[in-house]
Amino acid sequence: MEHKGTKILETKRLILRPFTMNDAAAMYNNWANDPEVTEYLSWPTHGCIEVTESVLESWITQYEDLGFYQWAITLKEEGDEPIGSISIVGKKDSIKMVHVGYCLGKKWWRMGLMSEALSVLIKFFFEEVGVNRIESEFDPNNPNSGKVMEKCGMKYEGTLREVIPTPRYGLSDSMRYAILASDYNKESK
């Protein structure tokens, strides 16, 4: 893999870009403090904006590392305000694999935006970074997350029982999906 860092990516409706400290209020208000958005995630709902600011500060200090990937999702037509995030939450260079995580403010659910964001990430990682495998997971109680993965060409590989520690439910199951470079190359022809 040839890591490229969190470079700006564009789709028809979206711009994916690095976060800045100016994004704290939007991140907090649009998704990080919403228990409905964070219900099935492995991190707790932010109880105050200072938590969001601390998370952003941590991310921003890592942007110099070309192996760090954390994007703010913004709508082209609505300006620069982040409506969600998409990132690499795990990677194994030895097998050329990245693991994607994402969340989106509920105001923007069911519009195909997350599928659009994930699709451009898949293209970026296969065509520019040179990964062989892109994987992700979701709690079975959140099937819409799996629909995003399926829409982007990812295939179901199995369910691991009680492996995701969630603040709200304790240990949750993990439904695993992945797409390989060979799958992507067949689909993009």
Residue frames as a rotation matrix with the C-alpha (Angstrom) as fourth column:
MET 1
0.581 0.814 0.000 0.00
0.814 -0.581 0.000 0.00
0.000 0.000 -1.000 0.00
GLU 2
-0.615 -0.688 0.385 1.09
0.671 -0.713 -0.203 3.53
0.414 0.133 0.900 -0.68
HIS 3
0.040 0.688 -0.725 -0.59
0.939 -0.274 -0.207 5.66
-0.341 -0.673 -0.657 1.97
LYS 4
-0.335 -0.044 0.941 -1.82
0.673 -0.710 0.206 9.05
0.659 0.703 0.268 0.78
GLY 5
-0.937 0.034 -0.348 -3.38
0.267 -0.572 -0.775 10.55
-0.225 -0.819 0.527 3.93
THR 6
-0.060 0.988 -0.140 -6.75
0.740 -0.050 -0.670 12.23
-0.670 -0.144 -0.729 4.30
LYS 7
-0.960 -0.280 -0.026 -6.88
0.178 -0.678 0.713 14.01
-0.218 0.680 0.701 0.97
ILE 8
-0.341 0.872 -0.351 -9.99
-0.586 -0.489 -0.647 15.81
-0.736 -0.015 0.677 -0.28
LEU 9
-0.890 0.188 0.415 -12.38
0.405 0.743 0.533 13.52
-0.208 0.643 -0.737 -2.17
GLU 10
-0.569 0.718 -0.400 -15.44
-0.673 -0.686 -0.275 14.61
-0.472 0.113 0.875 -4.16
THR 11
-0.626 0.527 0.574 -18.61
0.665 0.746 0.039 12.98
-0.408 0.406 -0.818 -5.42
LYS 12
-0.362 0.588 0.724 -21.63
0.647 -0.401 0.649 14.40
0.671 0.703 -0.235 -7.21
ARG 13
0.577 0.748 0.328 -23.12
0.225 -0.532 0.817 15.73
0.785 -0.398 -0.475 -3.94
LEU 14
0.943 -0.161 -0.291 -20.34
0.303 0.057 0.951 15.50
-0.137 -0.985 0.102 -1.37
ILE 15
0.268 -0.948 0.174 -16.92
-0.432 -0.279 -0.857 16.78
0.861 0.154 -0.484 -0.40
LEU 16
0.881 -0.168 -0.443 -14.94
0.454 0.567 0.688 14.62
0.135 -0.807 0.575 2.01
ARG 17
0.307 -0.755 0.579 -12.20
-0.161 -0.641 -0.750 16.62
0.938 0.137 -0.319 3.70
PRO 18
-0.539 -0.542 -0.645 -10.03
0.593 0.300 -0.748 16.68
0.598 -0.785 0.159 6.82
PHE 19
0.592 0.706 -0.388 -11.66
0.758 -0.323 0.567 18.01
0.276 -0.630 -0.726 9.99
THR 20
-0.440 -0.640 0.630 -10.67
0.158 -0.746 -0.647 21.35
0.884 -0.186 0.429 11.54
MET 21
-0.847 0.116 -0.519 -11.34
0.519 -0.034 -0.854 22.69
-0.116 -0.993 -0.031 15.03
ASN 22
-0.792 0.581 -0.185 -14.02
-0.598 -0.801 0.044 24.92
-0.123 0.145 0.982 13.47
ASP 23
-0.411 0.630 -0.659 -16.08
-0.334 0.568 0.752 21.74
0.848 0.529 -0.023 12.93
ALA 24
-0.985 -0.078 -0.156 -16.64
0.103 0.461 -0.882 21.08
0.140 -0.884 -0.446 16.65
ALA 25
-0.566 0.824 0.006 -20.11
-0.542 -0.367 -0.756 22.63
-0.621 -0.431 0.655 16.95
ALA 26
0.045 0.590 -0.806 -21.41
-0.978 0.192 0.085 21.00
0.205 0.784 0.586 13.76
MET 27
-0.541 -0.296 -0.787 -20.02
-0.218 0.953 -0.209 17.59
0.812 0.058 -0.580 14.72
TYR 28
-0.986 0.168 0.002 -21.48
0.029 0.180 -0.983 17.84
-0.166 -0.969 -0.183 18.21
ASN 29
-0.387 0.901 -0.195 -24.88
-0.629 -0.412 -0.659 19.11
-0.674 -0.132 0.727 17.06
ASN 30
0.012 0.419 -0.908 -25.27
-0.986 0.155 0.058 17.01
0.165 0.895 0.415 13.89
TRP 31
0.410 0.205 -0.889 -24.31
-0.294 0.952 0.084 13.57
0.863 0.227 0.451 15.21
ALA 32
-0.514 -0.780 -0.357 -21.91
0.006 0.413 -0.911 13.18
0.858 -0.471 -0.207 18.15
ASN 33
-0.912 0.191 0.364 -24.41
-0.397 -0.184 -0.899 14.15
-0.105 -0.964 0.244 20.86
ASP 34
0.004 0.958 -0.288 -27.38
-0.975 0.067 0.211 12.33
0.221 0.280 0.934 19.31
PRO 35
-0.388 -0.177 0.904 -28.07
-0.608 0.786 -0.107 9.02
-0.692 -0.592 -0.413 21.10
GLU 36
0.696 0.667 0.266 -30.05
-0.198 0.534 -0.822 7.78
-0.690 0.520 0.504 18.10
VAL 37
0.696 -0.529 -0.484 -27.04
-0.608 -0.076 -0.791 8.23
0.382 0.845 -0.375 15.80
THR 38
-0.300 -0.940 0.164 -24.55
-0.859 0.191 -0.475 6.74
0.415 -0.283 -0.864 18.26
GLU 39
0.517 0.663 0.541 -26.86
-0.846 0.491 0.207 3.94
-0.129 -0.565 0.815 19.45
TYR 40
0.985 -0.078 0.157 -24.95
0.101 0.985 -0.143 1.10
-0.143 0.156 0.977 17.76
LEU 41
0.523 -0.846 0.100 -21.47
-0.286 -0.285 -0.915 2.63
0.803 0.450 -0.391 17.71
SER 42
0.305 -0.502 -0.810 -18.52
0.744 0.656 -0.126 1.60
0.594 -0.564 0.573 19.86
TRP 43
-0.824 -0.565 0.040 -18.03
0.427 -0.667 -0.611 5.11
0.371 -0.486 0.791 21.28
PRO 44
-0.269 0.765 -0.585 -20.38
0.879 -0.053 -0.474 6.89
-0.394 -0.641 -0.658 23.69
THR 45
0.503 0.551 0.666 -22.60
0.707 -0.705 0.049 9.84
0.497 0.446 -0.745 22.83
HIS 46
-0.624 -0.749 0.225 -20.72
0.509 -0.607 -0.610 13.06
0.593 -0.266 0.760 23.55
GLY 47
0.111 0.683 -0.722 -22.18
0.994 -0.079 0.078 14.63
-0.003 -0.726 -0.687 26.70
CYS 48
0.614 0.027 -0.789 -20.67
0.176 -0.979 0.104 18.05
-0.769 -0.203 -0.606 26.04
ILE 49
0.979 -0.204 -0.032 -18.91
-0.092 -0.292 -0.952 19.91
0.185 0.934 -0.305 23.24
GLU 50
0.334 -0.911 0.243 -15.59
-0.909 -0.244 0.337 19.68
-0.248 -0.333 -0.910 25.10
VAL 51
0.168 -0.218 0.961 -15.55
0.001 0.975 0.221 15.93
-0.986 -0.036 0.164 24.37
THR 52
0.840 0.203 0.503 -16.03
0.490 0.110 -0.865 16.65
-0.231 0.973 -0.007 20.68
GLU 53
0.819 -0.574 -0.001 -13.27
-0.546 -0.778 -0.311 19.26
0.178 0.255 -0.950 20.76
SER 54
0.155 -0.776 0.611 -10.91
-0.690 0.357 0.629 16.78
-0.707 -0.519 -0.481 22.40
VAL 55
0.381 0.063 0.922 -11.66
0.429 0.872 -0.237 14.13
-0.819 0.486 0.305 19.75
LEU 56
0.968 0.016 0.251 -11.10
0.234 -0.424 -0.875 16.65
0.093 0.905 -0.414 16.94
GLU 57
0.591 -0.801 0.099 -7.83
-0.795 -0.556 0.243 17.82
-0.139 -0.223 -0.965 18.48
SER 58
0.086 -0.522 0.848 -6.64
-0.231 0.818 0.527 14.22
-0.969 -0.241 -0.050 18.57
TRP 59
0.606 0.205 0.769 -7.55
0.627 0.472 -0.620 13.65
-0.490 0.857 0.157 14.92
ILE 60
0.986 -0.165 0.027 -6.04
-0.115 -0.786 -0.607 16.90
0.122 0.596 -0.794 13.69
THR 61
0.346 -0.914 0.211 -2.68
-0.792 -0.164 0.588 16.13
-0.502 -0.371 -0.781 15.29
GLN 62
0.008 -0.318 0.948 -2.61
0.104 0.943 0.316 12.82
-0.995 0.096 0.040 13.36
TYR 63
0.887 0.457 -0.060 -3.19
0.001 -0.132 -0.991 14.27
-0.461 0.879 -0.117 9.89
GLU 64
0.272 -0.865 -0.422 0.55
-0.934 -0.343 0.099 14.54
-0.231 0.367 -0.901 9.25
ASP 65
-0.516 -0.366 0.774 0.66
-0.274 0.927 0.256 10.70
-0.812 -0.080 -0.579 9.31
LEU 66
-0.526 0.280 -0.803 -0.12
-0.847 -0.085 0.525 9.56
0.079 0.956 0.281 5.75
GLY 67
-0.821 0.234 -0.521 -1.54
0.167 0.971 0.173 6.31
0.546 0.055 -0.836 7.18
PHE 68
-0.698 0.612 -0.371 -4.24
0.359 -0.150 -0.921 8.21
-0.619 -0.777 -0.115 9.11
TYR 69
-0.824 0.494 0.279 -7.62
0.206 -0.198 0.958 8.61
0.529 0.847 0.061 7.40
GLN 70
-0.404 0.721 -0.563 -10.46
0.772 -0.061 -0.632 10.62
-0.491 -0.690 -0.532 8.96
TRP 71
-0.832 0.125 0.540 -12.87
0.365 -0.610 0.703 12.59
0.417 0.783 0.462 6.77
ALA 72
-0.527 0.758 -0.384 -15.61
-0.076 -0.492 -0.867 15.11
-0.847 -0.428 0.317 7.47
ILE 73
-0.519 0.467 0.716 -18.56
0.854 0.326 0.407 14.54
-0.043 0.822 -0.568 5.13
THR 74
-0.522 0.356 -0.775 -19.99
-0.040 -0.918 -0.395 17.79
-0.852 -0.175 0.493 3.76
LEU 75
0.291 0.703 0.649 -22.73
0.795 0.200 -0.573 18.54
-0.533 0.683 -0.500 1.26
LYS 76
-0.652 -0.576 0.493 -21.59
0.758 -0.513 0.403 20.65
0.021 0.637 0.771 -1.69
GLU 77
-0.197 0.668 0.718 -24.89
0.461 -0.583 0.669 22.55
0.865 0.463 -0.194 -1.85
GLU 78
0.808 0.552 -0.204 -25.00
0.410 -0.280 0.868 23.32
0.422 -0.785 -0.453 1.90
GLY 79
0.617 -0.630 0.470 -21.51
-0.673 -0.733 -0.099 24.77
0.407 -0.255 -0.877 2.36
ASP 80
-0.214 -0.921 -0.325 -18.71
-0.460 0.389 -0.798 23.41
0.862 -0.021 -0.507 4.49
GLU 81
-0.005 0.267 0.964 -20.66
-0.999 0.039 -0.016 22.14
-0.042 -0.963 0.267 7.53
PRO 82
-0.884 -0.354 -0.304 -19.92
-0.369 0.929 -0.008 18.48
0.285 0.105 -0.953 8.36
ILE 83
0.173 0.983 0.065 -22.94
-0.928 0.141 0.344 16.18
0.329 -0.120 0.937 8.43
GLY 84
0.984 0.081 0.161 -21.05
-0.134 0.924 0.357 13.01
-0.120 -0.373 0.920 9.34
SER 85
0.104 -0.994 -0.018 -17.70
-0.922 -0.103 0.373 11.26
-0.372 -0.022 -0.928 9.29
ILE 86
0.992 0.037 -0.123 -16.06
-0.083 0.917 -0.391 8.33
0.099 0.398 0.912 7.56
SER 87
0.318 -0.918 0.237 -12.69
-0.945 -0.289 0.152 6.91
-0.071 -0.272 -0.960 8.50
ILE 88
0.160 -0.392 -0.906 -10.29
-0.138 0.900 -0.414 4.03
0.977 0.191 0.090 8.59
VAL 89
0.623 0.189 0.759 -10.66
-0.754 -0.113 0.647 2.59
0.208 -0.975 0.072 12.08
GLY 90
0.427 -0.563 0.708 -8.21
-0.198 0.706 0.681 -0.27
-0.882 -0.431 0.190 11.53
LYS 91
0.728 -0.226 -0.648 -5.65
-0.658 0.039 -0.752 -1.41
0.195 0.973 -0.120 8.98
LYS 92
0.505 -0.639 0.580 -3.15
0.071 0.701 0.710 -4.19
-0.860 -0.318 0.400 8.35
ASP 93
0.329 -0.466 -0.821 -0.46
-0.873 -0.482 -0.077 -3.22
-0.360 0.742 -0.565 5.90
SER 94
-0.603 -0.667 0.437 0.86
-0.492 0.742 0.454 -6.81
-0.627 0.059 -0.777 5.79
ILE 95
-0.482 0.498 0.721 -2.32
0.669 0.741 -0.065 -7.96
-0.566 0.451 -0.690 4.02
LYS 96
-0.981 0.035 0.190 -3.16
0.097 -0.758 0.645 -4.60
0.166 0.651 0.741 2.39
MET 97
-0.173 0.960 -0.222 -6.44
0.840 0.262 0.476 -4.25
0.515 -0.104 -0.851 4.35
VAL 98
-0.928 0.040 0.371 -8.36
-0.217 -0.867 -0.449 -1.26
0.303 -0.497 0.813 5.70
HIS 99
-0.438 0.804 -0.402 -11.43
0.894 0.435 -0.104 -1.32
0.091 -0.405 -0.910 7.97
VAL 100
-0.700 0.246 0.670 -13.96
0.059 -0.916 0.398 1.48
0.711 0.318 0.627 7.42
GLY 101
-0.415 0.649 -0.638 -16.23
0.864 0.062 -0.500 3.08
-0.285 -0.759 -0.586 10.02
TYR 102
-0.804 0.177 0.568 -18.82
0.194 -0.825 0.531 5.78
0.562 0.537 0.629 9.44
CYS 103
-0.309 0.811 -0.497 -21.71
0.846 -0.005 -0.533 7.74
-0.434 -0.586 -0.685 10.92
LEU 104
-0.738 0.211 0.642 -24.12
0.360 -0.681 0.638 10.35
0.571 0.701 0.426 9.61
GLY 105
-0.882 0.471 0.006 -26.46
-0.313 -0.575 -0.756 12.83
-0.353 -0.669 0.654 11.27
LYS 106
-0.535 0.702 0.470 -30.03
0.563 0.711 -0.422 11.50
-0.630 0.039 -0.775 11.20
LYS 107
0.205 0.584 -0.785 -31.32
-0.257 -0.742 -0.619 14.54
-0.944 0.329 -0.002 9.29
TRP 108
-0.059 -0.361 -0.931 -29.41
-0.980 -0.157 0.122 13.11
-0.190 0.919 -0.344 6.30
TRP 109
-0.603 -0.093 0.792 -30.36
-0.162 0.987 -0.007 9.42
-0.781 -0.133 -0.610 6.65
ARG 110
-0.022 0.626 0.779 -31.98
0.589 0.638 -0.496 7.51
-0.808 0.448 -0.383 3.78
MET 111
0.715 0.174 -0.677 -30.75
-0.356 -0.742 -0.567 9.86
-0.602 0.647 -0.469 1.04
GLY 112
0.883 -0.415 0.219 -27.97
0.454 0.636 -0.624 7.61
0.120 0.651 0.750 -0.29
LEU 113
0.753 -0.600 0.272 -25.29
-0.561 -0.800 -0.211 9.96
0.344 0.006 -0.939 1.06
MET 114
0.320 -0.671 0.668 -23.35
-0.650 0.357 0.671 7.40
-0.689 -0.649 -0.322 3.06
SER 115
0.591 -0.094 0.801 -23.32
0.499 0.823 -0.272 4.99
-0.634 0.560 0.533 0.10
GLU 116
0.905 -0.251 0.343 -21.93
0.158 -0.550 -0.820 7.83
0.394 0.797 -0.458 -2.00
ALA 117
0.545 -0.726 0.418 -19.22
-0.838 -0.480 0.260 8.56
0.012 -0.492 -0.870 0.59
LEU 118
0.323 -0.414 0.851 -18.28
-0.258 0.827 0.500 4.89
-0.911 -0.381 0.161 0.99
SER 119
0.831 0.031 0.555 -18.17
0.487 0.439 -0.755 4.40
-0.267 0.898 0.350 -2.79
VAL 120
0.793 -0.570 0.215 -15.63
-0.289 -0.663 -0.691 7.19
0.536 0.486 -0.690 -3.26
LEU 121
0.327 -0.683 0.653 -13.53
-0.861 0.070 0.503 5.77
-0.389 -0.727 -0.565 -0.40
ILE 122
0.557 -0.074 0.827 -13.57
0.165 0.986 -0.023 2.33
-0.814 0.149 0.561 -2.01
LYS 123
0.907 -0.208 0.366 -12.41
0.345 -0.130 -0.929 3.85
0.241 0.969 -0.047 -5.31
PHE 124
0.626 -0.686 0.371 -9.68
-0.706 -0.701 -0.104 5.87
0.331 -0.197 -0.923 -3.54
PHE 125
0.295 -0.546 0.784 -8.31
-0.698 0.438 0.567 2.92
-0.653 -0.715 -0.252 -1.59
PHE 126
0.570 -0.091 0.816 -8.28
0.424 0.884 -0.198 0.48
-0.704 0.459 0.543 -4.51
GLU 127
0.800 -0.156 0.579 -7.11
0.549 -0.199 -0.812 2.88
0.242 0.967 -0.074 -7.21
GLU 128
0.596 -0.571 0.564 -4.76
-0.369 -0.819 -0.439 5.21
0.713 0.054 -0.699 -5.31
VAL 129
0.333 -0.463 0.821 -3.62
-0.924 0.014 0.383 3.50
-0.189 -0.886 -0.423 -2.10
GLY 130
-0.221 -0.429 -0.876 -3.42
-0.701 0.694 -0.163 -0.01
0.678 0.578 -0.454 -3.54
VAL 131
-0.340 0.167 0.926 -5.31
-0.799 0.468 -0.378 -1.98
-0.496 -0.868 -0.025 -0.90
ASN 132
-0.898 0.074 -0.433 -6.43
-0.195 0.817 0.543 -5.54
0.394 0.572 -0.719 -1.55
ARG 133
-0.332 0.774 -0.539 -9.28
0.795 0.537 0.282 -5.68
0.508 -0.334 -0.794 0.98
ILE 134
-0.742 0.260 0.618 -11.75
-0.461 -0.867 -0.188 -3.17
0.487 -0.424 0.763 2.40
GLU 135
-0.455 0.579 -0.677 -13.90
0.657 0.731 0.183 -4.39
0.601 -0.362 -0.713 5.26
SER 136
-0.593 0.332 0.733 -16.47
-0.618 -0.772 -0.150 -3.03
0.517 -0.542 0.663 7.65
GLU 137
-0.744 0.376 -0.552 -18.88
0.569 0.789 -0.231 -4.24
0.349 -0.486 -0.801 10.30
PHE 138
-0.498 0.624 0.602 -22.17
-0.610 -0.745 0.269 -3.31
0.617 -0.233 0.752 11.88
ASP 139
-0.809 0.361 0.463 -24.47
-0.303 0.419 -0.856 -4.33
-0.503 -0.833 -0.230 14.69
PRO 140
-0.841 0.503 0.199 -27.29
0.504 0.595 0.626 -6.57
0.197 0.627 -0.754 13.32
ASN 141
-0.026 0.857 -0.515 -29.79
0.853 -0.250 -0.458 -4.27
-0.521 -0.451 -0.724 15.06
ASN 142
0.095 -0.031 -0.995 -28.72
-0.272 -0.962 0.004 -1.55
-0.957 0.271 -0.100 12.62
PRO 143
0.152 -0.023 0.988 -29.48
0.671 0.737 -0.086 -3.19
-0.726 0.676 0.127 9.24
ASN 144
0.974 0.224 -0.027 -29.40
0.137 -0.680 -0.721 0.08
-0.180 0.698 -0.693 7.28
SER 145
0.303 -0.939 -0.159 -25.64
-0.715 -0.335 0.613 0.19
-0.630 -0.072 -0.774 7.81
GLY 146
-0.316 -0.370 0.874 -25.41
0.178 0.881 0.438 -3.19
-0.932 0.294 -0.213 6.07
LYS 147
0.629 0.608 0.484 -27.52
0.618 -0.014 -0.786 -1.90
-0.471 0.794 -0.385 3.19
VAL 148
0.744 -0.468 -0.478 -24.92
-0.548 -0.836 -0.034 0.84
-0.384 0.287 -0.878 2.64
MET 149
-0.244 -0.911 0.332 -22.19
-0.527 0.412 0.744 -1.81
-0.814 0.007 -0.580 2.40
GLU 150
-0.072 0.300 0.951 -24.20
0.568 0.796 -0.208 -4.01
-0.820 0.526 -0.228 0.02
LYS 151
0.885 0.459 -0.079 -25.02
0.230 -0.578 -0.783 -1.03
-0.405 0.675 -0.617 -2.21
CYS 152
0.516 -0.780 -0.355 -21.26
-0.800 -0.587 0.125 -0.40
-0.306 0.219 -0.926 -2.50
GLY 153
0.453 -0.280 -0.846 -20.49
-0.583 0.626 -0.519 -3.94
0.675 0.728 0.120 -3.63
MET 154
-0.554 -0.637 0.536 -19.35
-0.822 0.315 -0.475 -5.33
0.134 -0.704 -0.698 -0.30
LYS 155
0.025 0.510 -0.860 -20.22
-0.296 0.825 0.480 -8.95
0.955 0.243 0.171 0.43
TYR 156
0.632 0.303 0.714 -21.41
-0.767 0.111 0.632 -10.53
0.112 -0.947 0.302 3.67
GLU 157
-0.194 -0.806 -0.559 -18.70
-0.525 0.566 -0.635 -12.74
0.829 0.170 -0.533 5.18
GLY 158
-0.204 0.158 -0.966 -20.20
0.605 0.796 0.002 -13.79
0.769 -0.584 -0.258 8.50
THR 159
0.549 0.441 0.710 -21.30
-0.342 -0.657 0.672 -12.75
0.762 -0.612 -0.210 11.95
LEU 160
-0.590 -0.703 -0.396 -19.08
0.241 0.315 -0.918 -12.70
0.770 -0.637 -0.016 15.00
ARG 161
0.452 0.851 -0.267 -21.00
0.478 0.022 0.878 -13.00
0.753 -0.524 -0.397 18.23
GLU 162
0.953 0.123 -0.276 -20.62
0.302 -0.439 0.846 -10.49
-0.017 -0.890 -0.456 21.06
VAL 163
0.079 -0.994 0.081 -17.44
0.997 0.081 0.021 -8.76
-0.028 0.079 0.996 19.89
ILE 164
-0.283 -0.134 0.950 -18.39
0.359 -0.933 -0.025 -5.06
0.889 0.334 0.313 19.66
PRO 165
-0.482 0.126 -0.867 -18.31
0.860 -0.123 -0.495 -3.29
-0.169 -0.984 -0.049 23.03
THR 166
-0.254 0.471 0.845 -21.09
0.375 -0.757 0.535 -0.69
0.892 0.453 0.015 22.94
PRO 167
-0.947 -0.138 0.290 -21.77
-0.176 -0.533 -0.827 1.81
0.269 -0.835 0.481 25.72
ARG 168
-0.296 0.934 0.201 -25.52
-0.941 -0.321 0.105 1.28
0.163 -0.158 0.974 25.46
TYR 169
0.661 0.683 -0.311 -25.93
-0.673 0.723 0.158 -2.49
0.333 0.105 0.937 25.02
GLY 170
0.388 -0.606 0.694 -22.72
-0.405 0.564 0.719 -4.08
-0.828 -0.560 -0.027 26.25
LEU 171
-0.695 -0.698 0.174 -21.31
-0.192 0.413 0.890 -6.66
-0.693 0.585 -0.421 23.84
SER 172
0.437 0.820 -0.370 -23.01
-0.582 -0.056 -0.811 -6.71
-0.686 0.570 0.453 20.44
ASP 173
0.364 -0.241 0.900 -22.67
0.601 0.798 -0.029 -9.01
-0.711 0.552 0.436 17.47
SER 174
-0.164 -0.496 -0.853 -20.71
-0.486 -0.712 0.507 -7.92
-0.858 0.498 -0.125 14.40
MET 175
0.728 0.350 0.590 -21.91
0.386 0.501 -0.774 -8.57
-0.567 0.791 0.230 10.87
ARG 176
-0.163 -0.936 -0.313 -18.84
-0.024 -0.313 0.949 -8.45
-0.986 0.162 0.029 8.63
TYR 177
0.898 0.361 0.251 -18.75
0.269 -0.002 -0.963 -7.28
-0.348 0.932 -0.099 5.03
ALA 178
-0.083 -0.954 -0.287 -15.81
0.007 -0.288 0.958 -6.85
-0.997 0.078 0.031 2.65
ILE 179
0.981 0.174 -0.081 -14.84
-0.080 -0.011 -0.997 -6.14
-0.175 0.985 0.003 -0.93
LEU 180
0.203 -0.942 0.268 -11.61
0.509 0.335 0.793 -7.32
-0.837 -0.025 0.547 -2.53
ALA 181
-0.329 -0.423 -0.844 -9.61
-0.494 -0.684 0.536 -5.62
-0.805 0.594 0.016 -5.27
SER 182
-0.979 -0.034 0.202 -10.56
0.136 0.627 0.767 -8.50
-0.153 0.778 -0.609 -7.59
ASP 183
-0.120 0.993 0.000 -14.28
0.902 0.109 -0.418 -7.85
-0.415 -0.050 -0.909 -6.89
TYR 184
0.249 0.173 -0.953 -13.83
0.067 -0.985 -0.161 -4.13
-0.966 -0.024 -0.257 -7.50
ASN 185
-0.666 -0.605 -0.436 -11.92
-0.405 -0.197 0.893 -4.65
-0.626 0.771 -0.113 -10.74
LYS 186
-0.774 0.474 0.420 -14.68
0.626 0.675 0.391 -6.96
-0.098 0.565 -0.819 -12.10
GLU 187
0.159 0.934 -0.319 -17.43
0.853 -0.293 -0.432 -4.48
-0.497 -0.203 -0.844 -11.15
SER 188
0.180 -0.122 -0.976 -15.67
-0.070 -0.991 0.111 -1.40
-0.981 0.048 -0.187 -12.53
LYS 189
-0.853 -0.497 0.158 -15.21
0.089 0.161 0.983 -2.90
-0.514 0.853 -0.093 -16.01
